[in-house]
Amino acid sequence: LNPLFQAMESEVSAAFDSGEAEDILSRAFKLTVTREDICTLQPLGWLNDRIMNFYMGLLVERSKKEGYPAVYAFNTFFYSKLSSTSHKGVKKWTKGVDIFEHDIILVPIHLRTHWTLLVVDLREKTIKYFDSLGQKGDHICKTILKYLEEESRERRNIELTASEWTLHSMGTEEIPQQNNGNDCGVFVCKFADFISRDKPIIFTPEHMPYFRRKMVWEIIHQQLL
């Protein structure tokens, strides 16, 4: 990692330190990322919705390449809207899209002051909840399964069989856990990164400072390293 880290270093430092907060540093996926947004990736920063959604866009874009699972990502406002209004309230969010044509669906979730991730693997019929603080999300898994049932019925006129699906909140022994109160957003992005490549999640909390700076470069250049 060191040569790459050194090559990125001056550009990342400039993104943090030079210019005005409202300077636009990247624009894609119908999103505009400012220096103020990028600065949430500084040490101890809390990632905001714009950074989370931009990174999910990068993952989806990468998944279009040969050899990667087909990935669909909901934006960070989807789950809160779904949980407060049911399927009817988010029906238009998938207009023109058949989410069931994908292999993996990513659902980043914002729980007041904490980011978590829900992952639907349509190939395996699994719904898994990833929380870097080790909290269970069984009710969230059930909410998403109900959404999938209604979405399938509405879009495809196909009934899902709930008993065929496995719902699971990942345990603290299964996935790495954060060791501070700031890194949850980075953990969610990296969980999604590894899962969307079908790779085992092998990073540790010690990787977080590097991941933060790497994400700055990736967002500015709109490509994943």
Residue pairs with C-beta under 8 A, 6 or more apart in sequence:
1 210
4 214
4 225
5 210
5 213
5 214
8 213
8 214
8 216
8 217
9 213
11 216
11 217
11 220
12 213
12 216
12 217
15 25
15 35
15 38
15 216
15 220
16 35
16 38
16 39
16 42
16 216
19 35
20 35
21 34
21 35
21 36
21 39
22 34
22 35
22 36
23 34
23 35
24 32
24 33
24 34
25 33
25 34
25 35
25 37
25 38
25 219
25 220
26 32
26 33
26 54
26 219
26 220
26 222
27 33
28 54
28 57
28 222
29 53
29 54
29 57
31 50
31 53
31 54
31 57
32 50
33 50
33 51
33 54
33 219
37 48
37 50
37 51
38 51
38 216
38 219
38 220
39 45
40 46
40 47
40 48
40 51
40 185
41 47
41 51
41 186
41 212
41 213
41 215
41 216
42 212
43 182
43 209
43 212
44 180
44 182
45 182
45 212
46 113
46 182
46 185
47 115
47 185
47 186
47 189
49 75
49 76
49 77
49 110
51 185
51 215
51 219
52 76
52 108
52 115
52 185
52 188
52 189
53 75
53 76
53 108
54 219
55 189
55 192
55 215
55 218
55 219
56 73
56 75
56 106
56 108
56 189
56 192
57 73
58 218
58 219
58 222
58 223
58 224
59 71
59 73
59 106
59 192
59 193
59 196
59 224
60 71
60 72
60 73
62 68
62 71
62 196
62 224
63 69
63 70
63 71
63 104
63 196
64 70
68 196
68 197
69 102
69 103
69 104
69 123
69 196
69 197
69 198
70 101
70 102
70 103
70 104
71 102
71 103
71 104
71 105
71 106
71 196
72 97
72 99
72 102
72 104
72 105
72 106
73 105
73 106
73 107
73 108
73 192
74 93
74 105
74 106
74 107
74 108
75 108
76 108
76 109
76 110
78 90
78 93
78 107
79 107
79 109
79 110
79 118
79 140
79 143
79 144
80 109
80 110
81 89
81 90
81 93
82 89
82 90
82 143
82 144
82 147
83 143
86 150
87 146
87 147
87 150
87 151
87 154
90 147
91 154
94 151
94 155
98 155
98 156
99 105
99 151
100 122
100 151
100 152
100 155
100 156
102 122
103 121
103 122
103 123
104 119
104 120
104 121
104 122
104 123
104 195
104 196
105 119
105 120
105 122
106 117
106 118
106 119
106 192
106 195
106 196
107 117
107 118
107 119
107 120
107 144
108 115
108 116
108 117
108 188
108 192
109 115
109 116
109 117
109 118
109 137
109 140
114 131
114 133
114 184
115 184
115 185
115 187
115 188
116 129
116 130
116 131
116 132
116 135
116 137
116 140
116 184
116 188
117 129
117 130
117 131
117 188
117 191
117 192
118 127
118 128
118 129
118 130
118 137
118 140
118 141
118 144
119 126
119 127
119 128
119 129
119 130
119 191
119 192
119 195
120 126
120 127
120 144
120 148
121 127
121 128
124 166
125 164
125 165
125 166
126 165
126 166
126 167
126 168
127 141
127 144
127 145
127 165
127 166
127 167
127 168
128 141
128 167
128 168
128 169
128 170
129 136
129 137
129 138
129 140
129 141
129 168
129 169
129 170
130 170
130 175
130 187
130 188
130 191
131 137
131 169
131 170
132 175
132 176
132 177
132 178
132 183
132 184
132 187
132 188
132 191
133 177
133 178
133 184
134 171
134 172
134 177
135 169
136 169
137 169
138 167
138 169
141 167
141 168
141 169
142 167
145 160
145 162
145 165
145 167
148 160
149 159
149 160
149 162
152 158
152 159
152 160
153 159
153 160
175 191
175 201
176 187
176 201
176 203
176 204
176 205
177 205
178 184
178 187
178 205
178 208
179 205
180 205
183 205
183 208
186 208
186 211
186 212
186 215
187 208
189 211
189 215
190 201
190 203
190 207
190 211
191 201
193 224
194 200
194 201
194 202
194 203
195 201
203 211
214 225
217 225
218 224
218 225
